[in-house]
Amino acid sequence: MNMRSGLHPAHCALLLIDMQRDFCATGGYASQAGLDIQCLRAPIAAQQALLSAARRAGMLVVHTREGHRPDLTDLPEWKRLRAERSGAPIGQQGPMGRLLIRGEYGHGLIDELQPLEYEPVIDKPGYSAFAHTDLELLLRNRGISCLLLAGVTTEVCVSSTLRAAIDLGFWCLTVSDACASPDPDLHRAALRMIGVEGGIFGEQCTSAELIERLEACA
């Protein structure tokens, strides 16, 4: 299955990775860490169009959120130290609540990409959406074999999820303009890695190309 042979919505899922206020709004974790929020918000319009097309096609849509328990018992020491070095300690009070803490306003998904009531939301303590979550079980139970990836950041959570999915045997398509990084160079580098060695991490396309394919399936 690939872009040339067509997509089969019944066996595909759109993963919208970590489009949270903590990453995409002023005052959240990324903002406190000095990252470029405007870069992280840049793909929202493409993501909205892609989300609408996936819903029209009847495709499974899964949203993810990175964050930790309020008591921080699921926060590894190395991650705690790294966040402190970045200037945004996990659990620290911010304008939208404690940074990267489940249940806080900042942990929630942005208004532009709110899930429908039947769309699963995966809460993850790490970068990969498969680490310490039930995402794989949910996908296998639905007969999903193809993943369409979008979200932030291209080089961290999107890439970590992509690599785990490839190792688990999923066919993956990363939507280049529906992903973002605060550093455009890292965004481009992460995308370049996908196609090496004949597509070691699957394939990539633009949102317009993917939407055209989905509309052809309708």
PyMOL commands that set and color helices and strands:
alter all, ss='L'
color gray80, all
select helices_A, chain A and resi 9-11+21-24+29-32+37-41+44-56+77-86+105-107+111-113+135-141+154-167+184-194+196-199+207-217
alter helices_A, ss='H'
color red, helices_A
select strands_A, chain A and resi 12-17+60-66+93-94+97-98+121-124+146-152+171-180+203-205
alter strands_A, ss='S'
color yellow, strands_A
deselect
rebuild
show_as cartoon
